[in-house]
């Protein structure tokens, strides 16, 4: 035993000191417990491995007995409030004078000095003063003390035992004993230092009962079971959380994830566990599809042409599939009414061969894009710049929150503090994306009010400018609250991209329509508004290709995701200049 040969004198008291003496006795120390005559009420539950001696310290003979014990002892454990032992002439100055190697350990609630030192208290008082009590309990309920384990036994008895062991080790070098002042308040605060240190990183920043380790996370809490008991769930790591969710999926979830298919015949046959999951998913989809088809009775189709009365046929006849119509011929629609004669005739009178040439093909589509007027092309370029900036920020935004704002490490061990902090940052980043979506909807409503005041040019310019300044600010000054506040500017940008360019397309076409009505428009067929909207929308996919191909390389080269928001800011500000100088706006 590590403490064999060490003699400890323990003055009887409440739980903390007896627990400290029991720990020393469990590791081999010879502990003599000194009880008061009037306090004998049967064996103590913390007297394991100790010998007992009844001494009245208020009598001179009793004090002399304790002094003789301490003269041969290595450790003296004292549980009283400050000044009690000094009144009995048994303080550390006297006892250590007779035995310089004596380690005098004083364990009290508030320590030997300070304004609370002479006050009585219990575990719950020490917890409250240390601040730990404010963090224990369910959200919206009163704080509650975890029995008396934290202050009495953890911050008191166990911390005092550790101090005694360190003093014994130091005595092997100096040959002298020490006075240990163990305070249960300070010991409890020391035990909770991890909680206070990680509060700034996001792990304990929420109110009581709303953090990951205090019942605020669904994967680390208790649940009542059907038989009236409780189940404790602790699935912090992603792989365990995945198994938990799959297990909660019932039989299908168990089949798809909880079984280790790699060691079974089906898993070896299909290759990997993912192949097994896809196999079962396809099987369930096929079965559901067959059941769906077999469960719905079919109704025979009717010949609609036979149901139309002859006198209604000219007016109600739908567009015939054997007639060819000119793509984008908006001159057929005037003042909201369709020229029925043109509809029935299929537009301008043309021979079948010429009508066949007007069929929309890939070649004609590319020709229409190539012949796009310059102001349409500039609008598409501005749209591409805007989506490139927006997607650059959105693609890595949650990583930016986890790594830069919260200082987490996505490459750390899954049970490490750095990885958990990174996950917390990602969660907050998801809330930022929610703010973006909500403010995008709100801003779309207010655009109708802003357009008469600043026009489409001002609206377009402001969206790019605010986004560029906002992303630049969070890149240079990363902070949780400022970043979440700037997510509102992301909503301004997304709302701008979804509305202003398409409004400009409509304005362009309306202008061309008026020019044709006045006889000053270009000859030939008009442009298709659907084609121009499709070309504008395709800029989103083109931006995804650019961002997906280049941004990952940029992050790897820079070694930090902070380059993402800086890039998004720079591209948005370039787009801001472009929409002001090159995009055409119609008065």
KAWOQUI-V69726 format. One record per residue. RES is the residue in three letters. OMEGA is omega in radians with two decimals (none if undefined). Layout:
# KAWOQUI-V69726
RES,OMEGA
RES,OMEGA
This chain:
# KAWOQUI-V69726
UNK,-3.00
UNK,-3.07
UNK,3.12
UNK,-3.12
UNK,3.11
UNK,-3.14
UNK,-3.09
UNK,3.02
UNK,-3.08
UNK,3.05
UNK,-3.02
UNK,3.10
UNK,3.11
UNK,-2.88
UNK,-2.98
UNK,-3.11
UNK,3.06
UNK,3.11
UNK,3.09
UNK,3.10
UNK,3.13
UNK,3.11
UNK,3.12
UNK,3.12
UNK,-3.14
UNK,-3.14
UNK,2.94
UNK,-3.11
UNK,3.07
UNK,-3.03
UNK,3.06
UNK,-3.11
UNK,3.14
UNK,-3.13
UNK,3.02
UNK,-3.08
UNK,-3.06
UNK,-3.04
UNK,-3.11
UNK,3.11
UNK,3.13
UNK,-3.09
UNK,3.11
UNK,3.09
UNK,-3.14
UNK,-3.10
UNK,-3.09
UNK,3.07
UNK,-3.08
UNK,2.94
UNK,-3.02
UNK,3.13
UNK,3.14
UNK,-3.11
UNK,3.06
UNK,-3.05
UNK,3.13
UNK,3.10
UNK,-3.13
UNK,-3.14
UNK,3.12
UNK,3.11
UNK,3.13
UNK,3.11
UNK,-3.13
UNK,3.14
UNK,3.08
UNK,3.10
UNK,-3.09
UNK,3.13
UNK,-3.13
UNK,-3.05
UNK,3.05
UNK,-3.05
UNK,3.00
UNK,-3.12
UNK,-3.08
UNK,-3.04
UNK,-2.95
UNK,3.08
UNK,-3.08
UNK,3.06
UNK,-3.08
UNK,-3.10
UNK,3.11
UNK,3.09
UNK,3.14
UNK,-3.09
UNK,-3.13
UNK,3.13
UNK,-3.08
UNK,3.13
UNK,-3.11
UNK,-3.06
UNK,3.14
UNK,3.04
UNK,3.11
UNK,3.14
UNK,-3.08
UNK,-3.12
UNK,-3.08
UNK,3.03
UNK,-3.05
UNK,-3.08
UNK,3.13
UNK,-3.11
UNK,-3.11
UNK,-3.09
UNK,-3.01
UNK,-3.14
UNK,-3.05
UNK,3.14
UNK,-3.13
UNK,-3.03
UNK,3.12
UNK,-2.94
UNK,-3.09
UNK,-3.13
UNK,3.05
UNK,-3.14
UNK,3.09
UNK,-3.04
UNK,-3.06
UNK,3.09
UNK,3.12
UNK,3.10
UNK,-3.11
UNK,-3.09
UNK,3.12
UNK,-3.12
UNK,-3.07
UNK,-3.08
UNK,-3.11
UNK,-3.08
UNK,-3.07
UNK,3.10
UNK,3.13
UNK,3.09
UNK,3.13
UNK,3.13
UNK,3.09
UNK,3.02
UNK,3.10
UNK,-3.09
UNK,3.12
UNK,-3.03
UNK,3.00
UNK,-3.05
UNK,-2.95
UNK,-3.08
UNK,-3.09
UNK,-3.01
UNK,-3.10
UNK,-3.12
UNK,-3.13
UNK,-3.03
UNK,-3.07
UNK,3.11
UNK,3.09
UNK,3.10
UNK,3.11
UNK,3.10
UNK,3.12
UNK,-3.12
UNK,3.11
UNK,3.10
UNK,3.07
UNK,3.12
UNK,-3.14
UNK,-3.13
UNK,3.12
UNK,3.13
UNK,-3.09
UNK,-3.09
UNK,-3.10
UNK,3.08
UNK,-3.12
UNK,3.00
UNK,-3.13
UNK,3.10
UNK,-3.10
UNK,3.12
UNK,-3.14
UNK,3.07
UNK,-3.12
UNK,3.11
UNK,3.11
UNK,3.10
UNK,3.12
UNK,3.11
UNK,-3.09
UNK,-3.07
UNK,3.11
UNK,-3.13
UNK,-3.11
UNK,-3.12
UNK,-3.10
UNK,-3.14
UNK,-3.11
UNK,-3.11
UNK,3.09
UNK,-3.08
UNK,-3.12
UNK,-3.02
UNK,-3.11
UNK,3.09
UNK,-3.10
UNK,3.08
UNK,-3.12
UNK,3.14
UNK,-3.01
UNK,-3.01
UNK,-3.13
UNK,3.10
UNK,-3.13
UNK,-3.14
UNK,-3.13
UNK,-3.12
UNK,3.11
UNK,-3.11
UNK,3.13
UNK,3.13
UNK,3.07
UNK,-3.12
UNK,-3.06
UNK,-3.12
UNK,3.10
UNK,3.10
UNK,3.14
UNK,3.11
UNK,3.10
UNK,-3.11
UNK,3.07
UNK,-3.08
UNK,-3.09
UNK,-3.07
UNK,-3.09
UNK,-3.10
UNK,3.11
UNK,3.09
UNK,3.10
UNK,3.11
UNK,3.11
UNK,-3.11
UNK,3.13
UNK,3.11
UNK,3.11
UNK,3.11
UNK,3.11
UNK,-3.07
UNK,-3.12
UNK,3.10
UNK,3.10
UNK,3.14
UNK,-3.03
UNK,-3.02
UNK,-2.99
UNK,3.13
UNK,3.09
UNK,-3.04
UNK,-3.09
UNK,-3.11
UNK,3.12
UNK,-3.04
UNK,-3.13
UNK,3.11
UNK,3.10
UNK,-3.13
UNK,-3.10
UNK,3.03
UNK,-3.08
UNK,3.10
UNK,3.10
UNK,3.10
UNK,3.10
UNK,3.12
UNK,3.13
UNK,3.13
UNK,-3.14
UNK,3.11
UNK,3.11
UNK,3.14
UNK,3.12
UNK,3.12
UNK,-3.14
UNK,3.13
UNK,3.13
UNK,3.13
UNK,3.13
UNK,3.12
UNK,-3.14
UNK,-3.13
UNK,-3.09
UNK,-3.05
UNK,-3.11
UNK,3.11
UNK,-3.13
UNK,3.06
UNK,-3.12
UNK,3.11
UNK,3.11
UNK,3.06
UNK,-3.05
UNK,-3.10
UNK,-3.13
UNK,-3.10
UNK,-3.10
UNK,3.08
UNK,-3.09
UNK,-3.08
UNK,-3.13
UNK,-3.03
UNK,-3.11
UNK,-3.07
UNK,-2.97
UNK,-3.08
UNK,3.11
UNK,3.14
UNK,-3.09
UNK,-3.10
UNK,-3.13
UNK,3.09
UNK,-3.12
UNK,-3.08
UNK,-3.08
UNK,-3.10
UNK,3.06
UNK,-3.10
UNK,-3.06
UNK,3.10
UNK,3.06
UNK,-3.11
UNK,3.14
UNK,3.12
UNK,3.07
UNK,-3.12
UNK,-3.13
UNK,3.07
UNK,-3.05
UNK,-3.12
UNK,3.11
UNK,3.13
UNK,-3.10
UNK,-3.12
UNK,-3.13
UNK,3.10
UNK,-3.13
UNK,-3.11
UNK,-3.12
UNK,3.08
UNK,-3.08
UNK,-3.11
UNK,3.12
UNK,3.11
UNK,-3.14
UNK,3.13
UNK,-3.12
UNK,3.13
UNK,-3.13
UNK,3.11
UNK,3.11
UNK,3.13
UNK,3.13
UNK,3.08
UNK,3.12
UNK,3.11
UNK,3.11
UNK,3.11
UNK,-3.12
UNK,-3.14
UNK,-3.13
UNK,3.11
UNK,-3.05
UNK,-3.09
UNK,3.01
UNK,-3.12
UNK,3.11
UNK,3.11
UNK,3.11
UNK,3.13
UNK,3.12
UNK,3.11
UNK,3.09
UNK,3.12
UNK,-3.13
UNK,3.14
UNK,3.08
UNK,3.11
UNK,-3.07
UNK,-3.13
UNK,3.09
UNK,3.13
UNK,-3.06
UNK,-3.06
UNK,-3.08
UNK,-3.03
UNK,-3.14
UNK,3.05
UNK,3.10
UNK,3.12
UNK,-3.09
UNK,-3.04
UNK,-3.00
UNK,-3.08
UNK,-3.09
UNK,3.10
UNK,3.07
UNK,-3.12
UNK,-3.14
UNK,-3.12
UNK,3.12
UNK,3.08
UNK,-3.03
UNK,3.06
UNK,-3.13
UNK,3.12
UNK,-3.11
UNK,-3.14
UNK,3.11
UNK,3.09
UNK,3.10
UNK,3.12
UNK,3.10
UNK,3.09
UNK,3.10
UNK,3.11
UNK,3.11
UNK,3.07
UNK,3.07
UNK,3.06
UNK,3.07
UNK,3.09
UNK,3.05
UNK,3.08
UNK,3.08
UNK,-3.11
UNK,-3.12
UNK,-3.11
UNK,3.06
UNK,3.10
UNK,-3.13
UNK,-3.11
UNK,3.10
UNK,3.11
UNK,-3.08
UNK,3.11
UNK,3.12
UNK,3.12
UNK,-3.06
UNK,-3.07
UNK,3.11
UNK,-3.08
UNK,-3.03
UNK,3.10
UNK,3.14
UNK,3.12
UNK,3.11
UNK,3.13
UNK,3.14
UNK,-3.13
UNK,-3.09
UNK,3.14
UNK,3.14
UNK,-3.08
UNK,-3.13
UNK,3.12
UNK,3.14
UNK,3.12
UNK,-3.13
UNK,3.13
UNK,3.09
UNK,-3.13
UNK,-3.12
UNK,3.07
UNK,-3.14
UNK,-3.09
UNK,-3.10
UNK,3.12
UNK,-3.04
UNK,-3.00
UNK,3.12
UNK,3.12
UNK,3.11
UNK,3.10
UNK,-3.14
UNK,3.08
UNK,3.05
UNK,3.10
UNK,3.03
UNK,3.11
UNK,3.08
UNK,-3.12
UNK,-3.11
UNK,3.10
UNK,3.10
UNK,-3.12
UNK,-3.09
UNK,-3.00
UNK,-2.95
UNK,-3.12
UNK,-3.13
UNK,3.03
UNK,3.10
UNK,3.06
UNK,3.13
UNK,3.12
UNK,3.11
UNK,-3.10
UNK,3.10
UNK,3.10
UNK,3.12
UNK,3.13
UNK,3.11
UNK,3.12
UNK,3.11
UNK,3.12
UNK,3.13
UNK,3.12
UNK,-3.12
UNK,-3.11
UNK,3.13
UNK,3.10
UNK,3.13
UNK,-3.09
UNK,3.12
UNK,3.12
UNK,3.10
UNK,-3.14
UNK,3.09
UNK,3.11
UNK,-3.14
UNK,3.08
UNK,3.11
UNK,3.10
UNK,3.11
UNK,-3.14
UNK,-3.13
UNK,3.08
UNK,3.10
UNK,3.13
UNK,3.11
UNK,3.09
UNK,3.09
UNK,3.12
UNK,-3.14
UNK,-3.11
UNK,-3.12
UNK,-3.12
UNK,-3.03
UNK,-3.01
UNK,3.11
UNK,3.09
UNK,3.13
UNK,3.12
UNK,3.12
UNK,3.14
UNK,-3.13
UNK,-3.14
UNK,-3.13
UNK,3.13
UNK,3.09
UNK,3.12
UNK,-3.12
UNK,-3.10
UNK,3.09
UNK,3.09
UNK,3.12
UNK,3.13
UNK,-3.12
UNK,-3.14
UNK,3.14
UNK,3.13
UNK,3.03
UNK,3.09
UNK,3.10
UNK,3.10
UNK,-3.09
UNK,-3.10
UNK,3.13
UNK,-3.00
UNK,-2.95
UNK,-3.13
UNK,-3.09
UNK,3.11
UNK,-3.10
UNK,3.13
UNK,none
